[in-house]
Amino acid sequence: MAPALAIIGAQWGDEAKGKIVHFLSREADLCVRFNGGPNAGHTVVDEYGVAKLHQVPAGALHSHCLGVLSHGMVLDPWALEEELAFLQGQGRPAPKLLLSERTHLVLPSHRIKEEKEGASSRLGTTKRGVGPAYADRVARRGLRLLDLAHPHYVRERLRAEFDVVGGFDVDQVFSTLMNFYQKFHERIGDARVALSQALASGKTVIFEGAQGTMLDVDFGTYPYVTSSHTTVHGIPWGTGVWPEFSAIVGVVKAYTTRVGAGPLPTEERGPLGERLREAGEEYGATTGRPRRCGWLDLVALRYAHAINRFTHIALTKLDVLSGFPEIRVAVAYRIDGEKVEEFPACSWELERAEPIYETLPGWQKDIQGAKEFTRLPKEAQAYVRFLEEVLGVPVALIGTGPEANSLIVRGELS
């Protein structure tokens, strides 16, 4: 396996990155989350059952793989303990974790701020306090993991938060944070140094992105975006290291989904969208909200490729398209009567975009669980090759079901 791989969501998130990361981490030494927080939802289905991860890197479910929570994240200590308790309840080995000492904390006050600001209803966020935590970080009033070694400072910081926000018990939050630090302090350290040493020694490192390219705070459909850098450029920002990637894998769902508000040009609001939602079980892993569904958008994917320079594509949920008599793919937009092939930088312009579709033949055979490309119906093979031709990127992995082993492998990631 290549020493450094980046796994990046190529759409609006929810592309089944957890499945791909878990698969590629089978022989990895480290798996690193470099952005996001408890707003992420990565689902892994394996011999222990269904694990819906929010902060633990998917690769850390392998006992040999160290999961690194880098400073590019924001960490909710309450949610992390709940997540680890759930994994323990499934009978799993306790994940090996390294928490960056520079990681900012999501506090109860951040959830209160999000509710008061109304951002959760306007933008369709997960209401996990992630946006306010990032805002406090940039405003230089955040609380970091390394601060927990200084109780007096922590208490002062919490009192200052209470004076501004109110609505939480300072003593109770302080006590919880001190207990968390006592329990986890041996796993808190300088993640940047650890990653630098791992890369220098030739260890295999997987960098696991949260959300997707179109939700990047700078490159996404602003303001309907998340609060962090979701593209490959977020890796040096969120980890402090500059890997030489031998593979940058863009994870692409065989159709398009989005949770929350914001433009989605190929959205199908009628029975077809409902059929995709039910067949793909398109409900958020973090909130349970139904996802908006539509056809594959190659205009957006070309844009994502231009930003990330994918070396490979992992195409997920191809099995969901089984049974459709025909499959449409957006190859361009029409905006105010003019044909547009480039993805607009302005979300207001994108809201006026009407997709121009190319129609491909569908297939009737159920391909769930298929493991060989040549065994797929010729129409399914043609769909994959069409995507490769348009993007100019090989499809190295094809997901054919939710289980960890429901994958078709086409060549090495090198």
N, C-alpha and C positions, 0 to 999 in steps of 0.2 A: 504494500500500500504506500501511496505517496506520503511524504513527511508532513505536509501541511495542506489541508483541504478546507475550503470555505463552502458552507451550505447556506444559500441565500434564497429567500422567498422572492419569486419573480413577479408576483401579482399583488393582490390586496391582502396578503396573509392567508392563513388557513389552507396552505397548499399541501399539507401532510408532511411538513419538514421533520416532525418528530420521528415518523416511520423511517425516513431516509437517513437521518442522523443516527438513529439506533442501529440500522443495518450497517452503515459505513463505519461505525465505532466498534465493530466486533473485534478488530485487531488494533484499535487505537489506544494510545497511552493516556491521552488527555482529551477531554471534550470541553469546550469553552463557550459559555454564553457571554456575548459582548455587548448586548443592548437589551432594553426593555425591562420589565419587572413582572409582577404578578398579573399583569394584563395579558401576558402571553399564555397560550394554551397548546401544548404539544402532546398528542395522543400516541401512545405505544401500546400495541396489542401483542402479548407474548405468552409464554407458558404460565406466567403468574396471573394473567388476567389483563384488564384494561387499566392502564395508568395514564391519568390526565395530569401532565406536568405543567407547572407554571413558572418555577424558578430553578428547579433541578435540571441540569442539562440531560438530554435524552440519552447520551452516551454513557452517563454515570450509572445507568441501570445495569451495565456490565460491571462485574465486581473488579475487573482488572483496570478499569478506566477511571482516572481521576477527573471529577467534574469541577470545573473552575467557574466561579461566579465573579466576573471581572468588574472593574470600577465603572465600565460603561453602563452597567445595570443600575437600577434602584432596587433595594432589597427590603422586603416586608418580613421582619422576623416572625411575626405571628403566623403569616401564611406559610413561611418555610417550615416551621415546626409542625403545622397541620399536614403539610405535604409529606414530610418525612414519616409522620405517624401513620398516614394512610399507606405508604409504601411498606412500612413495617407490618401493618395489618394484613398485607397481601402475602406475607411470608418471605419477602425479598431480603437479601443481604443489605445491610445499611450502606447507602452510597458513600463512596470516598469523596469528600468535598474540600476545596480550598476557597475561602471567601476573601476577596480582595479587601484589604484594610481601608482602601480609599472609597469603597462603595457607599453611596448615600442611602439613608434609611427612609422607607415609607412609614410615616407615623399616622396615628389615628386622626391627627389634625389635618392631614392631607386629604383624607376622605371627606372630612367635614368641609374643607375648602372647596372641594370639587362639587359637592352638593349645593353649597351656597352660591357658587359662581354660575351654576347651571350649565357648565360645559358638558356635563354628561348627557343632557338631553339635546343640546344644540349640535354636538359633534358625534354623538353616539359612542362615547367612550365606555369602558368597562366599569366605571365607578370604583376603581381600586385605588384612587389617590395618586396614580402614577404621574399625571401631568403636573399637579402641584408640587410633587417631590422634585421633579426635574426643574421646575420653576424656582424653587427654593435653592436648589443647587447652583443655578446660574446667578441667582441674586445673592449668593454667598452667605446664606443663613441656614444652610442644611446641616444635618447631623450625620457624621460618617461612622463606620464601624470602629475605626481606630479611636474615635472620641469616647467610646464606651469604657476605655481604660481610665477615664477621668470622670468619676461620678459627679463631682461638684459642677463641672462644666455641663454635663448632661442635664442635671436638674435645672440649672440656670436656663439652658436652651429650651427645655420643656415649659418652664414658667413663662418665658418670653412668647412661646407659641400660644400658651393659654391666654395670655393677655390680649393677643391679637384675634384668636379664633374662638377660644372657649369650647365647651361641650365635651371635655374629657377629663378624667381624673389624673392629675399630674403624678400623684404618689403611686397610683396603680401602674401607670405607663412606665414610670421610672423603675419600679420594682421588676416589671416584666423584662425590660431591657437589660437590667443588671443580671437577672437570672439567665437570660439568653447569652450574655457575654461569658458568664461563668461556665455555661455548658459548651459553648462553641469557641472559646478563645484560642484553643490549640489548633483550630482549623482556620483561624484568621491570620493572614500574612501578606507579604508583598507578592501579589500574583504576577506582576510584570517581571520580576526577577525569575520567578519559577518558570514562566513561559519562555523567557529568553534562554534559560539554561536547557529547557527541554528541547527547544528548536535547535540550539547549538549542538546538542548531543545526538541529534538525528531521530528523536522520538516522534512518533506519529501524533499530530495534533489536529483535531477537528474543531473548526470554528462554527458554532451554531447560531444562526441569526433568528431573531424573533420578529413577528409580523412580516411584511413584505415590502418590496421596493416602492410600490405605489403609496405606501404609508410613511415613507421616509420624511422626516421633518423638513428637509430642504428639497428633495427631488420628487416627493409625492404630490398628491392632489391637495395641496395646501388651500385652506386651513383644515381640511378633513383628513388629518394625518395623526400619527402618534407623536410622541415627544422625544424620540431618539433617532439615531442614524441606523437605518435598517439595511443599507446596501453594504457591499464589500468595503467601501470606504469607512464604514463604521468600525471595522476591526482594529486598525491602528489607533483610532480615536478612543475606542472602548477598552483596549488592552495595553497600549503602550509599546507594542512590538510591531515590527514590520516583516511579516513572513514573506518568503518567496513561495507563492502558491504553485503547486504542480497541478492543481485542479480547482476551479471555481464552479461549483455545481448550482445551476439555477433550478429550483424546484417549481414545476409548472403543473397546475391541475389541468386535466383534459378539457375543462370548461372553466367558467369564471364565476367567482363568488366574492361577495363583500359583506361585512357586518357593519352596521351603523350608517350614518349619513354620508353624503358625498356622491359625486357623479359615478355612474357605472353604465357606459354606453350600450353594452350588449345585454343589459338586464331584461329578462322575460318576466313580466308581472302576472301572466295568466297561468293556465294549466301547465304549459310547458315548463315554466320556472318552478312550479310546485312539484312537477314530476322529477326534475333534477334534484330538488331539495330532499324529497323523500327517498329517492334511489341512492343519493350520496350521503344521507343522514347529515344534512348540512345544518347543524345547530352548534353554536359556539361552545368550545370546550371550557371556557372560563365563565361565561354568563348563561349559556343555554339558549341564547337568542337565535331565532331563525335567520339564516344567511340569505341574502339576496343572490339569485342565481341567473346565469345567462350563458350564452355561447362563448367560445374561446375568442379572445381579443388579441390579434397578432400585432395591431398597432401599438398597444401597450407593451407587449412582449418585446418588440423590436427596440422600444425605448429602454426597457429594463436591461436588455442585452448591451445596448450602447453604453449604459452607465457602469455595469458590472463586468463586462467582457467575459461572459460565461465560456468556459471550455467544454462543458457538458450540460446536458439537460436531464433531470429526473422527472419523468412524466407520470403523474399520479392519477389514480381513480379512472383509468381508461375503461374499466369494467362498467362504470356507471352509464356510459353512453350506449351500452348494448341494448338493442331493441328499438332504437330510433330509426325510422325509415331513411332519414337523411340528416346530415349534420352540417350546421352552418358555422363558418369561421369568418370573423371580421378581418378584412384585409386593408381597409381604409375607412375614413369617415367622410360624411358630408356635413359641412358647417356653413349655415347661411347660404346654402345652394352651391357651395364650392367644395370640390373634392380635396381632401387633406390626407396625406399619408404620414405626416409627422405627428407625434403625440403633443397636444397643446400644453404649454407651461402653466396656463391659467385654468383653474377648475371651473370658472364661470363659462369659459369658452367650451370646455369639455362637456358641460351640461347641455349644450346645444348640439352636440355631435350626434349624428345619425349614422349608425354603422352601415358600411357597404360590405355585403357578405359574398363569400364564395361558398357554394354548396357542394358538399362531398357525400358520396353514398354511405349509408349506415350499414350496420350488420345486425343480424338477428340472434346469432349464437351467443350464449352466455359465456363470457371469458373469465369469470371470477376464479381466481386461483391459478390461472395459466402461468407457466414458468418458461415457455419457449416461444420466441418471437415467430418462428416459422409455423407454429401451430395456431397462431391467431388467424381469424378470417382475413382474406386478402384486403377487404375494405378497412379493417383496423390497421393492418400494416401500411396501407396507403395513407391513412390519417397521420401516422407517426412520421412517415417519410415526407409528407407535405410540410409538417412542422419543421423538420430538419432542413428542408430545402429553403423555406422562407427565412429562417433564422441563421442558417449557415452553421449550426451547432449540432453535433451528434447527440442523439437521445441514448444515454448509457444505461438508464434504469427505467423500467416501466412498472408502475403499481397496478396490480390487478385484483386488489382486495385489501381489507383493513389489516389482516394478519401480517406479522413481521416477515413471514416467508413467502408472501404473495407478491413476488417480484420477478420480473424478467431482467436478467443481467446481459447487457450487450457490450462486451469489451471491458477493458480496464480503464480506470480513471487516471490516465497518465498522458 
